[in-house]
Amino acid sequence: MLDAPLVAAIGDYDHTRDLATGSVTVDGVEFEIFERPEDMFERALEGEFAASEMSLAALSAMVSQGDDRFAALPVFPARSFRHGAIYVHVDGPRSVEDLASAQIGIPIWVQTAGVYVRGMLASRYGLDLTTITWVRAGVDVPGREEPAPFDAGPHQILSAADRTLDELLLSREVDAVISARPPASVERDDPRVRRLFDDPRAEDEAYYRDTGVFPIMHAIVVRRDVLAREPRLAPELARAFTEAKDRALRRALAATVPSYPLPWAATDARSVQALLGDDFWPYGVDANEPTLRAFLADAHRQGLTDRLLEPSMLFA
């Protein structure tokens, strides 16, 4: 048993459900569920939790700067393909080529989804990121702050601290928005806005077939001062997260009755398995090396890290 109960902050996913309910346990650890990752990250950076999910972008920036408050585990509870994270006005750009020399809104530069999208636009579609004017604003609420310092280098980043990306997109003051969280107008199906790609899933699948990259958004981190007192916590957390995730994959594949309120959940899960492999939500460094290397290369090119990090440099 640990000396005192510790709190681990995690997102609200089916593959963490068994941790939240206590079906999978770690002695002396209580799991606190968050619906908004931004709230979890802010409190984690203040040292409130023994362990937490952390933005892969923020983690990489901190490691590059010698900030060693956290030790990361190769446990990746949040992943998402991001061709669907580019939003435009209905009368705006129709293709990636139309984004050349554009103004593009972003919530923050040090956002994992943004790193992947910018990297994808550059490497896959040939967009020169230095020709873009990047406009930073909160998605639906003004005033979001960067989680870590960075060197923007040749990238032009402006701040619109008193505006929102939703306002800027609707008024066409920006040509596009890149954001993990869809702006309010997108969520309510406002006819004035749309996604840049007509079929994001087809683009995502082609991207995976070509690159082997299944984007990782968050990793689990543990405070190093806690690990110094409780060194077994890291392997115990890795074991528990993996067990909870494996249970969720079995539920997703179960064909008798869907475990999710989706009529063809098991059929969809098997189609994903055919593309991504038997373990289609893998943890561990080796199983995720193409994704980690692609992300770290983009993070370095975009100024989040002062050098090209190796995947092993991120993890305990």
BELDA-V87032 format. One record per residue. N is the residue number from 1. OMEGA is omega in whole degrees, -180 to 180 (* if undefined). Layout:
((N OMEGA) (N OMEGA))
//
This chain:
((1 173) (2 -177) (3 -179) (4 179) (5 177) (6 -180) (7 173) (8 -178) (9 -177) (10 177) (11 -176) (12 -179) (13 176) (14 -177) (15 166) (16 -175) (17 -176) (18 171) (19 -179) (20 -177) (21 -178) (22 176) (23 172) (24 -171) (25 166) (26 -176) (27 174) (28 -179) (29 174) (30 -178) (31 178) (32 -174) (33 177) (34 175) (35 -180) (36 -180) (37 -177) (38 180) (39 -180) (40 -178) (41 -177) (42 -179) (43 177) (44 180) (45 176) (46 177) (47 -174) (48 -173) (49 173) (50 179) (51 -176) (52 161) (53 177) (54 173) (55 178) (56 178) (57 180) (58 179) (59 -179) (60 179) (61 -179) (62 179) (63 180) (64 -177) (65 178) (66 177) (67 -174) (68 179) (69 -174) (70 169) (71 -177) (72 173) (73 178) (74 179) (75 -167) (76 -175) (77 -178) (78 177) (79 177) (80 169) (81 -166) (82 174) (83 180) (84 -176) (85 178) (86 -174) (87 -179) (88 172) (89 -177) (90 178) (91 -176) (92 -176) (93 179) (94 -176) (95 177) (96 180) (97 -180) (98 -180) (99 179) (100 -180) (101 -178) (102 167) (103 -175) (104 179) (105 176) (106 177) (107 176) (108 177) (109 -179) (110 174) (111 -174) (112 -180) (113 180) (114 178) (115 180) (116 -176) (117 179) (118 178) (119 178) (120 179) (121 -179) (122 -172) (123 -175) (124 -174) (125 174) (126 -180) (127 177) (128 -175) (129 -178) (130 175) (131 -177) (132 166) (133 -178) (134 -176) (135 -174) (136 179) (137 174) (138 -176) (139 179) (140 179) (141 -178) (142 164) (143 179) (144 -176) (145 175) (146 -179) (147 -178) (148 176) (149 180) (150 178) (151 -176) (152 179) (153 -177) (154 -177) (155 -178) (156 -177) (157 177) (158 178) (159 172) (160 -169) (161 -177) (162 -178) (163 173) (164 177) (165 179) (166 178) (167 -176) (168 180) (169 -178) (170 -180) (171 -180) (172 173) (173 166) (174 -179) (175 -178) (176 174) (177 172) (178 -177) (179 174) (180 179) (181 -179) (182 174) (183 -175) (184 -179) (185 177) (186 -178) (187 -179) (188 177) (189 176) (190 -176) (191 -179) (192 -177) (193 179) (194 173) (195 -180) (196 -179) (197 -179) (198 -179) (199 -176) (200 -178) (201 178) (202 178) (203 179) (204 -177) (205 178) (206 178) (207 180) (208 -180) (209 -177) (210 -170) (211 -172) (212 -177) (213 171) (214 -167) (215 175) (216 178) (217 -173) (218 169) (219 175) (220 177) (221 177) (222 176) (223 -177) (224 178) (225 176) (226 180) (227 179) (228 178) (229 -174) (230 -175) (231 -180) (232 -177) (233 -178) (234 179) (235 179) (236 177) (237 179) (238 178) (239 -176) (240 178) (241 180) (242 179) (243 180) (244 179) (245 180) (246 176) (247 -180) (248 178) (249 178) (250 177) (251 -179) (252 -176) (253 -177) (254 -172) (255 -174) (256 176) (257 -179) (258 174) (259 179) (260 180) (261 178) (262 -172) (263 -176) (264 -175) (265 -177) (266 178) (267 178) (268 -180) (269 180) (270 176) (271 175) (272 179) (273 179) (274 -180) (275 -171) (276 -179) (277 -175) (278 174) (279 -173) (280 173) (281 -169) (282 169) (283 -179) (284 -178) (285 -174) (286 -178) (287 -176) (288 -175) (289 179) (290 180) (291 -178) (292 -180) (293 178) (294 180) (295 -177) (296 176) (297 178) (298 179) (299 179) (300 -180) (301 -177) (302 172) (303 178) (304 179) (305 -177) (306 177) (307 179) (308 -179) (309 170) (310 178) (311 -177) (312 -179) (313 -178) (314 -163) (315 179) (316 *))
//
